[in-house]
Amino acid sequence: MKNATKLIIAAVLAAAAVACLIADAALHARERSMSGWTAADAVVLGVTIDRRTGPGGEAGYAPVVDYRFLAGGVEYQGQRLGLDREWSASLDEVKRWVQPALEGAQLMPGQSGGMFGAVYSVLPVDKRITVYYDPADPGRNIADRRDPRAVDLFRWLGALLLLAGLAGTAWGVAPLLAGSARRPRATWVGDVTRRDEPAMPQDRFALTIQLALDMAFEATVRFAKGGPDPLATLRERFPSLGPVELDDIVSKAKVLESVSYGTAARVKSGMVQQEDALAELAASYPGFSEQTYRSALAWGLQQCK
């Protein structure tokens, strides 16, 4: 899968996570607005289920729980059962809402004539319940300030999606960072720039030449030890290079191999530091990799023993 696709997936997951967290915050907003309300004991005077039209004009049912309570020595009455419990198309659902306020009493069929007739009612109930009211305005009160929709599902789902989005981002970015880390880093030896490993040139032919130079030096050293002819080795390994190019490459490798003795002797005598010697080789005989210059100096030191 391409990195761009991974990042798009991560962005979609992150957006879904934000949407879930916003929904969670909205659902809990009404609960938080009532968190400072005062609790009071109330007496349930009666419970009624009425027929009422819903927000979209559809037929349904509404619970009415009449209760009375004292706030600051003043008696107040209320009818609000709970958040998001003011209307439902399901009669059974409304019955479940009012059940805690019945104290074992049974709902009795009421007058059902007309759209707004009482379907069920209980009078009186005389059950004690806890209600909550606004200290600044006790007329604003409610029997249950919890929002049944305000569950933590959106919060947990949002958190999981956010983690998935972060993991997806890491999944998409990691290859890019790894590719950046593999790029050769330039360092300095005297006034000559060298690299930890050969940089990938824009011209593939230039890379081929550098690889051929490195291999030619290795083949030249092996030839000095009784190995095969370097030219034959390179001709087999680089069939795309012409005879003139191969001759030039082998000639440069032999020159580097021969001058390595003198350079190594200067290092061994203390006339020049090893890193300075490497810089001189790189400046005088360009085209090889840093590793090949180091191999040439090591070969020269070995011959000086």
N, C-alpha and C positions, 0 to 999 in steps of 0.2 A: 504494500500500500504506500502511495506517495506521501511525502511529508506534508504537502499542502492539504491533502484529504484528511490526514490525521488531525491537523490543526483546525480544519473546518468542523470535524466531529467534536473536538474539544470545545470549540466556541458554542456549538449548539447545546451541548450538555451544560455549559456554564450559564447560558441564557435560560435554559429550563430550570436550573437551580435557583437563579435569581427570581424567576417568576413564582416558584414554589415558596420561597422565603417571603416575598411580598404578599402572597395570598395568606400565608400564616400570620403575618403581622396585621393584615386587615381583619382577619377573623378574631384575633385576640384584642383588637383595639377597643371594642365595646366593653369587653370584660375589664380591661385596664381602666377605662373611664369610670367604672363603678367600684374600683378597688377601695376607694376611700369612703364609701357609703357606710352608714351605721346600721348594725343589726338590731332588730326589735322582735319581741314576741307578738304574734298576731293570732286572732281567733278567726277561723274560717266560718263565714256566715252561710255560705251556700255555694254550690257548684252547678254550673249550667253549661251545656253544649248547644250552641246555636248554629243554625244554618247561615252561612255567609258566602258571598262571592269573593273569589281570590283576587290577587293583583291583576291578573289577566282576564277577569270577568268570568272565570270558571267557577262552578258550584263547589262548595266545600263546607268545612266546619270550623268553628272558633270556640276555644274554651274560655269560660268566664268564671274565675274564682274570686268571689267576693270575700274580702277579709278586712279586719279592723285592728288597728294598733295605736299605741300612744307614743308620741314624740314630743319631749319637753312639756309633758303634762297636757298636751292637746291631742284629742282623738282624731285620727285620720282613717280614711277608707281607701282601699285599692282593689283593682281587679286584674292587674297584670301578672300573668303566670310566670313567664320567663322569656328570655331572648330567643327569637326565632320560634316561639311557640304561640303565635297569635292566629295562625290559620294553617289548615292542612286539608288536602283533598281526601285524606283517609280518615274515616271515623274511628277505626281501631287505634290509629296513632294518637288521636286526640284523647281517647279514653285512657291510654297509657300515660299521657301527660298529667291528667287530673287525678289519677289513682292515688298518689301520695297525700293528697289533700282530703281524702274521703273518710279516713279513720274507720275503715271496715264497712262504711255505709255503701249501699248499692245505688247505682244510677237508675232512676226510674224514667220510663218514657214520658216525655212532656208533650205539650201541644205542638203538633207538627204541621199545623195549617200555615201555608204560605212559605215563601223562601226564607223568611227571617224568624220562623217559629222555633221554640226550644225543642230540641230533639230529646235531650235527657236533662234531668235536673235533680238536685238533692237540696232540700231546705228543711230545717237548718242542719248544718254539719257539726258545728261546735268543736272543731278540731284545732289544736294549737300548732302553729307552724312558725318558722323563722322567716321574716321578710327583711328587706334592706331598703333604706331610704336615703335621699340626698340631705345631708344636714342643713344645707342652705335652703332647701325647698322640699320638705317632707312629702309634699304632694307628688313628687317624683319618687315612686317606689316600685318594688318588684319582688315577687316571691322567690325567684331563682335567678341569680345574676350570671350563672354560667351559660355560655353559648354552646349548645350541643354540637355545633359544627366546628368549634374551635379546638379540634383535636390536634395532637402533635404530628399527625401524618405528614402534613406539608413541610413541617420543620425538619423531620428526619429525612424525608424524600429529598428536600432541597439540599441538605447536608451531604447525602450520598451522591446526588448529581454533581454537586460542587467538587467533591473529592474525585469523582470520575472525570470531571472536566480538567482538574489539575493533573491527574494521571495521564489523560490524553494529551495535554500540552507537553508534559515531560516526554511522552512517547514520540511526539512529533519533533520536538526540539533537540532531543538527545543525539540523533544522528547528525544533525547540523553541527552541534558542539563537538562531537567526536571527529567529524571531518575537519573542523577548524583546528583541533588539537593535533591532528596528524600532519598539518602543514609544516614544512621545515622552517626552523627559526634561525635567523642570521645572527652570527656572533662575529667578533672582530679579533684578528690576530695581526698585531702591528697595524699596517695600513691596508691589509687585504681582507676583504669580506669572505668568510667561509660559511658553509651551511652544515647542519647536523646530518643532513642527507640530501641527495640531489633534488633540487627544485624541479618541478615538472615544467619544462619550457613550453612556450606556446607552439613552437615548431617541433613536431614529433621527430623530424629528421635529426634535429639537434640532440634530442634525447638518445636516439640510436647511436649517434657518433660518440656521445659520452660513455654509453654502455660499452661500445666497442673499444674505446680507449682503455677503460678499466680492465676489460677482459684481455686486451692485448698486453697490458703490463703483467697480469697474472701469467699469461702464456709465455711471456718473455722470461720470467723468473723460472718457470718450469723447464723452459728450453735450456736455461743455464745449468739446470740440474740434470740434464739429459732427457728432457721431455720432447714432445713433438714440435714441429715447426709452428711458430705463432701464426704465420700467414695462413697455413692450412686450417688451423683451428678457427680463425676468424671467418675464413671463406665458408666454412660449413655452418657456422653460427649466424652469420649475417649475409645471406644470399642476395639481399637487395642492394648491397653496396658493391660498387664497381672495383675493378682491379687497382685503379689509381688511388681511390679513396682508401682501400685496404692497405696498400703499400705505405701511404702517408701515415695512417694510424699506427702501423707496426713500427715505422721509423721513429715516431714520437715516443712510443712506449720504450723502445730500445735506448733512446737518448735519456729518458727519465731513469731507466734502470742503471745506466752507466754513470750518470752524475750523482746518483744516490750515494756512491762510495765516498766521493769527496765531501759531500754535505755531511754524511754521517761521521767522517773523520774530524771535521770541524766541531761537531757537537760533542764527540767523545773527548776531544782535547780541551773543551771548555771555552772555545773561541766564540761560540754562538749558542744560545739557548734553543732547546728543541722546538718550541713553538715558533720562534723567529725563523728557524730553519724551514719549518713547514710553510711559513708565509713566503719565504724566498722561492721555494719550489713552486708554490701556487702562482706566484707572480711571473716567474721565468718560463714555466711550462704549463700554461693554462689548458683547461679542457677536461682534466681528470677530476674525480670526486675527492673529497677530503680524505676518505678512507684509503684511497689509492696512494695519496701523498704520504699518509702515515705508514702504509705498507712498504712504500719505497724507502722511507727513512729506516724502518725496522730491518728491511733487507740489507741496506747499506751497513747498519750497525752490526748485523750478523756477520757480514763479510770482513768487517774490521777486526774481528776477534783474533 
